[in-house]
């Protein structure tokens, strides 16, 4: 009985070891993980570039508005006051 149980235990251990992933499967899993990381980094860099472009456009719009207001104020100050003089 002991020999039979020992044989079953040894056979179970061999089966357990044989069911593990092979070296090729491990390599494929590592390559897939590396590809996921590469894709994620590329997506983050693309999003950062897009955000930088949006920030640049917004800053240009704010600068254009500030210039327009300054030009309008300067033009109003330089123009003579109509209708507010002595009669």
C-alpha positions, 0 to 999 in steps of 0.5 A: 500500500505504501508503494502504491501511494508513493508511486501515485505521489511521484506520478502526481509530482511529475504531472504537476511539473509537466503542466507548467508553462514551457520556456517558449510560453514564458518568453511569449508572455514576457514579450506580450507584457513588454509590448503592452508597456511600450504601447502604454508609454506611446499612448501617454506620450501622444496624450502629453503632446496633444495636451501641450498643443492644446495648451499652446493654442489656448495661450495664443488665444489669451495673448491675442485677446489681451492684445486686442483689448490693449489696442482697443484701449489705446485707440480709445485713449488716443481718439478725441472725445466727441460731444464732451467739449464746451458749447 
